[in-house]
Amino acid sequence: MEALQLDGLNPSPAENGSVSQSEPHKRLSQVDTVVLPFLGGFGRYQRRLVALTWIPAFLISFSQFSDHFLLGQPETKCVRVDQNSTNSVREIFHLISAGNDAASASEGSNVSACMCSEWRFELQSGLQQNVVTKWTLVCDGEWKVHIAKFSLLVGSIVGYLLMGAMADWLGRIPVLLVSVLSVLVFGLAVAFSVDMAMFSTLRFFEGFCLAAIRLSLYVLRIELCLPAWRFSMTLIASLIIVSGQLLMPGLATLCRDWQILQIVIITPFVLMLPYVWMFPESLRWLLVTQHYQRAKLQMFRIAHSNRVDTATDSSGILSELETELQQKPKTFCVTQLRGTRNLWKNTVVLCVNSLTGYGIHHCFARSVLEGSASHLHYYALAAIAVASCLVLFPVVAGFGRRGGLLTFMIITALASLLQLGLLNLIGKYSLWHDAAERDSLNQRFSYAFSIIGMFSSHAVSTLSIFYCAEITPTVIRGGGVGLVLASAGFGMLTAPLMELHNQKGFFLHHVILTCCTLLCIICIPLLPETAGQPLPETIAEGEGLLRRPILPGEQHHLLAMTEVREYSRVQDTPLHQIVNPGNGAVPSNSTANGVRTS
């Protein structure tokens, strides 16, 4: 396909009439439409590698949901009262006498309940001992539990941001190897922590490494698949993660002790060490960063595994590759998003969607759990996640990525608004005069809206991450996916933050996230549709992805084709002037209203 010239622009011709050296190599840059079909499409080689990315999903899910068991709050009973707390007793009586309200009495009772020198713990998670019972993290020490949860999530956020950029710079496989080695070291060291400070610090590095493993495998899986297979292969991985969540209580019951559980969770990562030899570097990344020598070897390897005869090179891919073997590799960084016009906006929208989805999911879960750590509630959350993944596939198949994301976000917003507003109206204008009946009705509606909200918000979170992986070009896909995963981490971070503040300000927190869902509903229609489209390889291709109408009648409200081309041009940005100086052509597979033009 010839490069599409922008209307009304007169690019300067190349010197001596020759083609500009910065013009992209057409066949090598068309991975989904030319390169992979030439190598056998989604053949046996790709299917085997995708299946290998599913295996670590179990291990990652065990670590992801281990907080429920390692840091679960037990039922406490005071065995021996501390007789030397006379000063505390005087302080209690002073509080009660100084204030006549119920708050002072409640505070006094809480303080008196913590005046204990020996405790009896009863865990509900299947373990006989965990971190809380080992170091008696109750009353004044309870905040350390929330800090431990906080440290794992913060480590994950930092890992997504830093290692995502490293995956674009060094490649996906080096990041995977270093992360696997590191998680074995830090994960096993967690089991031998001598105090809570050491435990929290090591958990930070464990979260850092686990985030890098998840990100690199996610990107590799996306880049292995053809357009028709991308979503289904990713959704299977999500179901495997939820399956690990379902198996976690049984694993905890078998281990009985938190140290044994931690070792059992981390040790199987040894099985990922052979991935360095079994898993090749992403072919897309090698081609787009001009690592042509390594790309050539890998293309022959893929063709041999898929039983493709490369002797008849009718497409001219191998001959074109031979002419480019002397090209020097290039490096890219996610910070180059600053020089784009459309791509950074799409990334920000999906980051906000991911943060809102994970953040408001905690709000709904709190309404159902109400501090309970029983297996019943744990399995209920897992069942909702399974149902969300199963419904996500037909919805996305019918409405597309953008339509599915918008649908689930609308459901999330309605569930949140009804829970915040309708329940107050029921209590105020209810025909039932019995307060117990009103409270019972209110609680039933709250449970119903919370279940619907958890169902839809889980779908929003899952789809936002996948959507970003499809929109972000290959050269910065690691950094782009890292941004949206880090945003998801910030959303999950709201849970320990609220617990650390004893749920103070929770209602305002829920209101703010509900407002964010409304903002997301406005912004989602601005995203391009990526269903069935090849993955963008360069920043210019990602910049060319524009929205198309959701409804048929919306078409006449959009810009005309020539206006869209004029608006979507990227050659006037500083970034494109460096990459492609003096060339007025847009990529041959750029899009207008989400449809690729040629």
C-alpha positions in Angstrom: 0.0 0.0 0.0 1.2 3.4 -0.9 1.6 6.1 1.8 -1.4 8.3 2.1 -0.6 12.0 1.4 -2.4 14.6 3.5 -4.7 16.8 1.5 -3.5 20.4 1.2 0.1 19.6 2.1 3.1 19.7 -0.2 5.9 17.7 1.4 9.3 18.5 0.1 10.6 15.8 -2.4 13.6 13.7 -1.5 16.9 14.8 -2.8 17.8 13.5 -6.4 14.3 12.1 -6.6 15.1 9.2 -4.3 12.8 7.9 -1.6 13.5 9.3 1.8 15.6 7.0 4.0 13.2 7.5 6.9 10.3 6.0 5.0 9.0 2.9 6.9 9.6 -0.5 5.4 6.1 -1.5 4.3 6.2 -5.3 4.5 8.3 -5.6 7.7 6.1 -3.1 9.5 2.9 -5.0 8.6 3.2 -7.8 11.2 -0.4 -8.8 11.5 -1.3 -8.6 7.8 1.9 -9.7 6.1 4.7 -11.1 8.4 2.7 -13.4 10.6 0.5 -14.8 7.8 3.7 -15.6 5.9 5.0 -17.5 8.9 1.9 -19.6 9.4 -0.5 -17.2 11.1 -1.5 -18.2 14.6 0.1 -21.6 14.2 1.3 -24.3 16.5 4.4 -22.2 17.5 2.3 -19.2 18.7 -0.3 -21.4 20.4 2.4 -23.2 22.4 3.9 -19.9 23.6 0.6 -18.4 24.5 -0.2 -21.5 26.6 3.2 -21.0 28.4 2.1 -17.5 29.4 -1.0 -19.0 31.1 1.0 -21.2 33.5 2.5 -18.4 35.5 -1.0 -16.9 35.9 -1.7 -19.4 38.7 1.5 -18.4 40.5 0.8 -14.7 40.1 -2.7 -15.1 41.3 -1.6 -16.9 44.5 0.7 -14.0 45.4 -1.9 -11.4 44.4 -4.5 -12.8 46.8 -2.1 -13.9 49.5 -2.9 -10.8 51.6 -6.3 -12.3 52.5 -4.5 -15.2 54.3 -1.1 -13.8 55.3 -2.5 -10.6 56.8 -6.1 -11.7 57.6 -7.5 -10.3 60.9 -8.4 -13.1 63.3 -11.1 -13.3 65.9 -9.4 -12.2 69.2 -10.1 -13.0 72.8 -8.2 -11.7 75.8 -6.9 -14.4 78.0 -5.0 -12.3 80.5 -5.7 -8.7 81.3 -2.7 -6.4 81.8 -2.7 -5.4 85.5 0.0 -2.7 85.0 -2.1 -0.4 82.8 -3.3 1.9 85.6 -2.4 4.9 83.6 -4.5 3.8 80.7 -7.4 3.2 83.1 -7.1 6.7 84.4 -7.1 8.0 80.9 -10.3 6.1 80.1 -12.2 7.5 83.1 -10.9 11.0 82.2 -12.2 10.6 78.6 -15.6 9.4 79.8 -16.0 12.1 82.4 -14.8 14.8 80.1 -17.3 14.0 77.4 -20.9 12.9 77.9 -21.5 11.8 74.4 -21.4 8.2 73.0 -18.2 8.8 71.2 -16.2 9.1 74.4 -17.8 6.0 75.9 -17.0 4.1 72.7 -13.5 5.2 72.6 -13.1 4.2 76.3 -14.4 0.8 75.6 -12.0 0.3 72.7 -9.1 1.3 74.8 -10.2 -1.0 77.6 -10.6 -3.9 75.2 -6.9 -3.5 74.2 -5.6 -3.7 77.8 -4.5 -7.3 77.4 -1.2 -9.0 77.9 -2.1 -12.4 76.4 -4.4 -13.0 73.4 -6.1 -16.0 71.9 -6.5 -15.9 68.1 -8.9 -17.8 65.8 -8.2 -17.5 62.1 -10.9 -17.9 59.5 -8.6 -18.3 56.5 -7.5 -21.9 57.0 -4.1 -21.1 58.5 -3.3 -21.8 62.1 -0.8 -18.9 62.2 -0.3 -15.9 60.1 1.7 -12.6 60.3 -0.9 -11.0 62.6 -0.9 -13.8 65.1 2.9 -14.2 65.0 3.7 -10.6 66.0 0.3 -9.9 67.8 -0.7 -7.1 65.4 -3.9 -6.0 67.2 -5.0 -2.7 68.7 -2.0 -0.4 68.6 -0.1 -2.7 66.2 -3.0 -3.1 63.7 -1.7 -0.2 61.5 1.3 -2.3 60.6 -1.0 -4.8 58.8 -2.3 -2.0 56.6 1.3 -0.8 55.9 2.2 -4.4 54.8 -0.7 -4.4 52.3 0.3 -0.9 51.3 3.9 -1.9 50.6 3.0 -4.8 48.2 0.8 -2.5 46.1 3.3 0.4 46.1 6.0 -2.1 45.0 3.7 -3.2 42.2 3.0 0.3 41.0 6.7 1.2 40.9 7.4 -2.1 39.1 4.8 -1.5 36.4 6.2 2.0 35.7 9.9 1.2 35.7 9.9 -2.3 34.2 7.4 -1.3 31.6 9.8 1.3 30.3 12.7 -1.2 30.5 10.7 -3.8 28.5 10.5 -1.2 25.6 14.2 -0.4 25.9 15.9 -3.8 26.5 13.1 -6.2 25.4 10.5 -8.3 27.0 12.6 -11.4 27.8 15.4 -9.7 29.7 12.8 -8.1 32.0 11.1 -11.4 32.5 14.4 -13.2 33.4 15.5 -10.6 35.9 12.1 -10.4 37.5 11.8 -14.2 37.9 15.3 -14.4 39.5 14.5 -11.5 41.8 11.1 -12.7 42.9 12.7 -16.0 44.0 15.1 -14.2 46.1 12.8 -11.6 47.7 9.8 -13.9 47.9 11.6 -16.6 49.8 13.2 -14.0 52.0 9.7 -12.8 53.0 9.1 -16.2 54.6 12.1 -15.7 56.9 11.3 -12.2 58.1 12.3 -11.6 61.7 10.0 -8.6 62.3 7.2 -6.6 60.6 9.6 -3.9 59.2 11.6 -6.6 57.3 8.4 -8.3 56.1 6.9 -5.0 54.7 10.2 -4.0 53.0 10.7 -7.4 51.3 7.0 -7.4 50.3 7.7 -4.1 48.4 10.4 -5.8 46.3 8.2 -8.9 45.9 5.4 -6.8 44.5 7.9 -5.0 42.2 9.1 -8.3 40.7 5.6 -9.8 40.4 4.4 -6.7 38.5 7.3 -7.0 36.0 6.5 -10.7 35.4 2.8 -10.0 34.9 3.5 -7.0 32.6 6.0 -8.8 30.4 3.9 -11.9 30.0 0.8 -9.8 29.2 2.6 -7.9 26.5 4.2 -11.0 25.0 0.8 -12.7 24.8 -0.8 -9.7 23.1 2.1 -9.5 20.5 2.0 -13.2 19.7 -1.7 -13.2 18.6 -3.4 -12.2 15.4 -6.3 -9.8 15.7 -9.0 -12.5 15.8 -7.3 -14.3 18.7 -6.1 -11.5 21.0 -9.1 -11.0 23.2 -10.0 -14.7 23.7 -6.4 -15.6 24.6 -6.2 -12.7 27.1 -9.6 -13.6 28.6 -8.5 -17.2 29.2 -5.5 -15.9 31.2 -7.9 -13.8 33.3 -10.0 -16.9 34.0 -6.9 -18.8 35.0 -6.1 -16.0 37.5 -9.5 -16.2 39.0 -9.1 -20.0 39.2 -6.0 -19.5 41.2 -8.1 -17.2 43.5 -10.5 -20.1 44.0 -7.8 -22.6 44.8 -6.0 -20.3 47.3 -8.1 -21.2 50.4 -7.4 -24.9 49.8 -3.7 -24.3 49.5 -3.8 -22.3 52.8 -5.6 -25.1 54.6 -2.9 -27.6 53.4 0.0 -25.4 54.5 -1.5 -24.3 57.9 1.4 -21.9 58.5 2.0 -18.6 56.8 5.8 -19.3 56.2 5.1 -22.6 54.5 2.4 -20.9 52.4 4.7 -18.2 51.3 7.4 -20.7 50.3 4.8 -22.8 48.4 3.6 -19.7 46.5 7.1 -18.6 45.5 9.0 -21.8 44.9 7.2 -22.8 41.6 8.6 -19.7 40.0 11.7 -21.8 39.5 9.8 -23.5 36.6 9.9 -20.2 34.8 13.7 -20.1 34.5 13.7 -22.3 31.3 11.5 -19.6 29.7 14.7 -17.8 28.7 15.4 -20.6 26.2 11.8 -21.6 25.5 10.5 -18.1 25.0 11.9 -16.0 22.2 11.9 -12.2 22.1 8.8 -10.6 20.7 9.1 -10.6 16.9 7.1 -7.4 16.7 9.5 -5.6 19.0 12.6 -6.9 17.1 11.2 -5.7 13.8 10.0 -2.3 14.9 13.3 -1.6 16.8 15.4 -2.8 13.8 17.0 -5.8 15.5 16.9 -7.4 12.1 19.6 -10.0 12.7 17.7 -11.5 15.6 14.4 -11.1 13.8 15.8 -13.1 10.8 16.8 -16.0 13.0 13.5 -16.0 14.8 11.4 -15.8 11.6 13.1 -19.0 10.3 12.5 -20.6 13.7 8.8 -19.8 13.6 8.5 -20.9 10.0 10.2 -24.3 10.8 7.9 -24.9 13.8 4.8 -24.0 11.8 6.0 -26.1 8.9 6.1 -23.2 6.4 8.3 -23.4 3.4 10.3 -20.1 3.2 12.0 -21.0 -0.1 9.1 -19.4 -2.0 9.1 -15.9 -0.7 6.2 -14.5 -2.8 5.6 -11.6 -0.4 9.2 -10.4 -0.5 9.6 -10.3 3.3 12.9 -12.1 3.5 14.4 -10.3 0.6 13.4 -7.0 2.2 14.8 -8.2 5.5 18.2 -9.0 3.9 18.5 -5.5 2.6 18.0 -4.0 6.1 20.3 -6.3 8.1 22.9 -3.5 8.6 20.5 -1.1 10.2 21.3 0.0 13.7 18.7 -0.8 16.4 16.6 2.0 17.8 15.4 2.6 21.4 12.1 4.1 22.5 10.6 5.3 25.7 7.0 5.8 26.9 7.9 9.5 27.6 7.6 10.0 23.9 3.9 10.1 24.4 4.3 13.8 25.3 5.0 14.5 21.6 1.7 13.0 20.4 -1.7 14.6 19.9 -4.2 11.8 20.2 -2.3 8.8 21.7 -1.6 10.4 25.1 -5.3 11.4 25.4 -6.4 7.8 24.8 -3.9 6.5 27.3 -5.0 8.9 30.0 -8.7 8.0 29.4 -7.9 4.3 29.9 -5.7 5.0 32.9 -8.6 6.8 34.6 -11.0 4.0 33.6 -8.6 1.4 35.2 -8.2 3.5 38.4 -11.9 4.0 38.8 -12.8 0.4 38.1 -10.4 -1.0 40.7 -11.1 1.8 43.2 -14.9 1.6 43.1 -14.7 -2.2 43.2 -13.4 -1.9 46.8 -16.4 0.3 47.6 -18.8 -2.3 46.5 -16.9 -5.2 48.1 -16.9 -3.4 51.5 -20.7 -3.2 51.4 -20.9 -6.9 51.0 -17.9 -8.1 53.2 -18.4 -5.7 56.1 -15.1 -6.7 57.5 -15.7 -10.4 57.3 -12.8 -12.8 56.4 -14.9 -16.0 55.9 -14.5 -18.3 53.0 -18.1 -17.7 52.0 -17.4 -14.0 51.2 -14.1 -14.9 49.6 -15.7 -17.4 47.2 -18.5 -14.9 46.5 -16.0 -12.4 45.3 -14.2 -15.0 43.1 -17.6 -16.2 41.7 -18.5 -12.6 40.7 -15.1 -12.3 39.0 -15.7 -15.5 37.0 -19.2 -14.4 36.0 -17.8 -11.1 34.9 -15.1 -12.7 32.6 -17.7 -15.1 31.1 -20.1 -12.3 30.3 -17.3 -10.0 29.0 -16.6 -12.2 26.0 -20.0 -12.1 24.3 -20.5 -8.4 25.1 -17.2 -7.4 23.6 -17.8 -9.7 20.6 -21.2 -8.0 20.0 -20.4 -4.3 20.9 -16.6 -4.1 20.3 -14.0 -2.9 22.8 -15.3 0.6 23.1 -19.0 -0.4 23.2 -18.4 -3.1 25.8 -16.3 -0.7 28.0 -19.0 1.9 27.8 -21.7 -0.6 28.6 -20.0 -1.9 31.8 -19.0 1.6 32.9 -22.7 2.8 32.6 -23.8 -0.2 34.7 -21.1 0.6 37.3 -22.2 4.2 37.5 -25.9 3.3 37.9 -25.2 0.7 40.6 -23.1 3.3 42.5 -25.6 6.1 42.1 -28.5 3.9 43.2 -26.6 2.6 46.2 -25.7 6.1 47.3 -29.0 7.8 46.5 -31.9 5.3 46.4 -31.1 3.8 49.7 -31.4 7.1 51.5 -34.7 7.7 49.8 -36.0 4.3 50.9 -35.1 5.2 54.4 -36.7 8.6 54.2 -39.9 7.9 52.3 -40.5 4.2 53.1 -44.0 3.1 53.9 -42.7 0.7 56.5 -43.0 2.2 59.9 -40.9 -0.6 61.5 -37.3 0.5 61.6 -36.1 -3.2 61.4 -38.1 -3.7 58.2 -36.6 -0.6 56.6 -33.1 -1.6 57.6 -33.6 -5.1 56.2 -34.9 -3.7 52.9 -32.1 -1.2 52.7 -29.5 -3.9 53.3 -31.0 -6.2 50.6 -30.9 -3.4 48.0 -27.3 -2.5 49.1 -26.2 -6.1 48.6 -27.9 -6.3 45.2 -26.3 -3.0 43.9 -22.9 -4.0 45.3 -23.0 -7.4 43.5 -23.9 -5.7 40.2 -21.3 -3.0 40.8 -18.5 -5.6 41.5 -19.5 -7.5 38.4 -19.4 -4.5 36.1 -16.4 -2.8 37.7 -14.3 -6.0 37.3 -15.2 -6.1 33.6 -14.2 -2.4 33.3 -10.8 -3.0 34.9 -10.1 -6.1 32.8 -11.1 -4.5 29.5 -9.3 -1.2 30.2 -5.9 -2.9 30.5 -6.5 -5.0 27.3 -7.8 -1.9 25.4 -4.6 0.0 26.3 -2.5 -2.9 25.0 -4.2 -2.7 21.7 -4.1 1.1 21.3 -0.4 1.6 22.5 2.1 1.0 19.6 4.6 -1.8 19.9 7.6 0.5 20.4 6.2 1.8 23.8 3.6 -0.9 24.6 5.4 -2.0 27.7 5.4 1.5 29.1 1.8 2.1 28.0 0.5 -1.1 29.6 2.6 -0.3 32.7 0.9 3.1 33.0 -2.6 1.6 33.0 -1.6 -1.2 35.3 0.0 1.3 37.7 -3.3 3.2 37.6 -5.1 0.0 38.6 -2.6 -0.3 41.4 -3.6 3.2 42.6 -7.2 2.1 42.5 -6.5 -1.0 44.6 -4.4 1.2 47.0 -7.6 2.8 48.2 -8.5 -0.3 50.2 -5.6 -0.3 52.7 -5.7 3.5 52.8 -9.3 3.5 54.0 -8.5 0.7 56.4 -5.5 2.6 57.7 -7.8 5.6 58.5 -10.5 3.3 60.0 -12.9 3.9 57.1 -13.0 7.7 57.9 -14.2 9.6 54.9 -15.4 6.4 53.1 -18.6 7.9 51.9 -16.9 10.9 50.3 -14.4 8.5 48.8 -17.3 6.6 47.2 -18.9 9.8 45.9 -15.6 10.9 44.3 -15.2 7.6 42.5 -18.8 7.7 41.4 -18.2 11.1 39.8 -15.2 9.6 38.1 -17.4 6.9 36.5 -19.6 9.7 35.0 -16.5 11.4 33.7 -15.3 8.1 32.1 -18.7 7.6 30.4 -18.2 11.0 28.7 -14.6 10.2 27.6 -15.0 6.5 26.5 -16.8 7.4 23.2 -13.7 9.4 22.2 -11.6 6.2 22.0 -11.0 4.4 18.7 -12.4 1.0 18.1 -9.6 -1.7 17.8 -11.6 -4.8 17.3 -10.3 -6.7 14.3 -7.6 -4.1 13.6 -3.8 -4.8 13.4 -1.8 -3.7 16.3 -0.1 -0.3 15.8 3.7 -0.8 15.5 5.0 2.8 15.5 4.0 5.9 17.4 2.8 7.4 14.1 0.5 4.4 13.6 -0.8 4.7 17.1 -1.4 8.4 16.5 -3.4 7.6 13.5 -6.0 5.7 15.4 -9.1 7.9 15.6 -12.6 7.3 16.7 -15.5 6.2 14.6 -19.2 6.7 15.3 -21.0 4.4 17.8 -24.4 5.0 16.1 -25.0 5.0 12.3 -26.6 8.4 12.5 -23.5 9.9 14.1 -21.5 9.8 10.9 -22.6 13.1 9.5 -21.6 14.9 12.7 -17.9 13.8 12.3 -15.3 15.5 10.3 -15.0 14.9 6.6 -12.2 12.6 5.4 -10.0 15.4 4.3 -10.5 17.2 7.6 -9.8 14.1 9.6 -6.5 13.6 7.7 -5.6 17.3 8.3 -6.4 17.0 12.1 -4.7 13.7 12.6 -1.4 14.6 10.9 1.6 14.1 13.2 4.4 15.5 11.1 4.2 18.9 12.8 4.9 17.4 16.3 8.5 17.6 17.5 8.7 13.9 17.9 7.7 13.1 14.3 10.0 15.8 13.0 12.9 13.9 14.6 11.8 10.5 13.4 10.6 11.5 9.9 12.0 14.9 8.9 10.6 16.5 5.7 8.2 13.7 5.0 4.6 14.7 4.7 3.1 11.2 4.4 1.2 9.5 7.1 1.6 5.8 7.7 0.1 3.5 5.1 -2.2 1.9 7.7 -3.3 5.0 9.5 -7.0 5.3 10.3 -9.8 7.7 9.9 -12.6 7.4 12.4 -11.1 4.1 13.5 -11.0 2.5 10.1 -7.7 1.9 8.5 -7.2 3.8 5.3 -5.1 2.8 2.3 
